[in-house]
Amino acid sequence: MQYIPNIIFALALALGFGFFAMNIRKLSRNIKLGKDVNRKDRKPERLKNMLMIALGQSKMVKRPFSGFLHVIVYVGFIIINIEVLEIIIDGLLGTHRVFQNIIGTGLYAFLIGTFEILAVLVLIAVILFWTRRNVVNIKRFLSKEMKGWPKKDGNYILYFEVVLMSLFLLMNATDIPFQQAGIGNPISQFIAPFFKGFTPETVYIIERSAWWIHILGILTFLNYLYYSKHLHILLAFPNTYFANLNPLGQLTNLESVTNEVKIMMDPDADPYAAPAEGVEETIPEKFGASDVADLNWVQLLNAYTCTECGRCTSACPANLTGKELSPRKIMMDTRDRLEEVGRNIDANKGTFVDDGKQLLNDYIKPEELWACTSCNACVEECPVNIDPLSIIMDMRRYLVMEESAAPQELNMMMTNIENNGAPWQYNQQDRLNWANEE
């Protein structure tokens, strides 16, 4: 009978981590639906990016107030959850505060005391975050894409944080031997007096209940991540590592198009000659992207990493002038469509069955894409190096090269270039007439 709690704990642990592993496999499968792109170069720079941006939060603190609060929550949550290791060992072995004997009372007291202070700071930061989202009503949280589930999700995670931090402090406050030792309890010592009127047995039940709910809450939180924008807690690291390192204004070219241009520019080339061996393989099935499978895997990783913070949209000049474009919505739509495709594959035993839908038009409208000025403000602002512009450009490429559906102004310009060798609508021989004007 004495081992029943340990068995129950082991089963809960296996169930929690097993479900998490299943979702991670699904996540990996969905990301791999994207086309291949080489991001194995310049490894020192990539590692530096990951350490500075994902771990060091260097871009987050560019907006000092929200950045500082985020750092508190990030550091506090990560460090406090070191004690999850102790909980797991205690739960499996039936011990109690096993690390105290391993690392010594002094160091253990310092760590737990630090955790308690951080827990309070996290609670304060979370309350301020909730206030900013629900009372102050900051503009970037009021966009139409933030209605419904995105708004609820942002609040749910804050409630999770409050419950987990409160349970941690309650667990310490009702641990009678821990409180009697009087070390490592700078916060919980002020909570403990509230339970003086309770019997030791009742206090023990409260402590054990807080302990169980705390660890089950962490397992629940872990599995909630897959369904939440807070998946960035895990994906920010690979996302910043595999981010594009080229200058922001440098756009990618299609190899097949580049080869065609080279042939056109080569006076000795025969435009009617049969393609060289292997060249056919460089011709894509589709120019640009109309659905998620046309994007590359880094772009799909970007979509899952989006924090929905709205910094990109708040810096977007098109959005600021009332245009339809919201870079945040581009990423959210891409993720939603990718999830829909993933569910389709699951429902059809590993094979995607055409559902008559695609990312373009069903999720993202052409007017959103053409509103973009390609200024890269969204890329510069993103705290985890997401690149909405790359998706916008790939979808524009599809509209132009596959559907000839560019805006009239662009079509006129491209026609003029084709006919006159210049964007202007007059003969090449007349180009220098302006020099004769007085």
C-alpha positions, 0 to 999 in steps of 0.5 A: 500500500505504501508504494501506491502513491509512487506508482500513481505518480509514475503513471501520471509522469509516463502519461504526461511525457508520453502525450507530450512526445506524441505531440512533438512528433506531430509537430515535427511531421508538420514542419517537415511538410515544408520544402528543404532549405539549407540552414547548416552554414555559419554555425558560430553565428547561428549559435550566437543568435540563439544564445543572445536572442532566445536565451539572452532575450536581447530583442525582447528588452528593446521595449523596456517595460514589457521586455523586463516583465517578460525576462522576470517571467522567463527567468523565474519560470525556468529557474523555479522549475528546477525544483521539478527535478526534485519533485520527480525524484521524490515522487518516484522514490517516496523521498522528501526534499531529496536535494537537501541531503545531496547538495547540503542545507546551506546551498539548498536553502539559498536555492529555495529562497531564491525560488520563492522570491522569483515566484513572487516577482513572477506573480507581480509580472503576470498580474501586470501582463493581465492588466495590460491585456484586459484593462489597459487594452494596448492597441496591438492586443485589440486587432481582429486576429486577437479575438476569440481563442488567441485572446483566451489563450493569452489569459489562460497561460497567465492563470496557469502561471498564477496557480503554479507559483501560488501552489509552490509557495503554499507547498513550502508554507505548509511543509512543517519541517521546512518551516521549523528549520527556518531556512530558505523560506523568505516568503513562505514564512509569512504565509505559514502563520495562516495555518497555525490553527490547523492540526498537523494532519490537516496541514500535511494534507494541504501540503501534499495536495499542493504538491500533487496539484503543482506537479500535475499542473506542470504536466498539464502546462507542458501538454497545453503548449502544443495548442498554445502560442506559448510553444515558443518557449521551446521553439524559440531556440531552434527558430533563432538558430535556423533564422536567415542570416543574410542582410534583410534586404536580400531576397531569394531567387528561384534557381530556375528563373535565374538560369533563364535570365542567364541564358537570355543575357548570354549572346552565345546561348541558344534559347531553343536548345534542349536543357542540359542534363539535370537542369529539368530537376531545378524547375519547380512544380510551382512558382512561389507558394499558394499553400503551406506545403509550398513554403520551406520548413523554416517558414513553417517553424516560424509559424509555430514559433510566433508568440502573437505579441504583435510587435511586428504588426505595431511596427508595420507601416502598412498596418499603421496606415489602415491597410489590411496587412498584419504580419502577425496574422500572416504567421497565425494564418500559416500556423492554422492552415498547417494545423488543418493540413496536419489534422487532414493527414491524421484523419486519412492515415498519413496521407493528405486528401485535397480539401479544396482549400489553401493558404492563399485566399482561404486564409490570406487575401491578396490585398493583404500581400500587396499592402506590404512595402517589403521594408522588413520592419516586422522581421527587425521587430520580432523578438524570436527572429520570425520572417513574415516577409519571406512568406509574403514574397513567396505568395506574391511570387505565386500570384505573379508567376502562376496566376498573372494576378498582380495589381494593375500598376505592377502589370503595367510596369512589367509589360513596359519592361518587357516591351520597352526595357524600362518601367516607363511607357515610351520607346527606348529611343525617347529615353534621353529626350528629357536632356534636350528640354530647356 
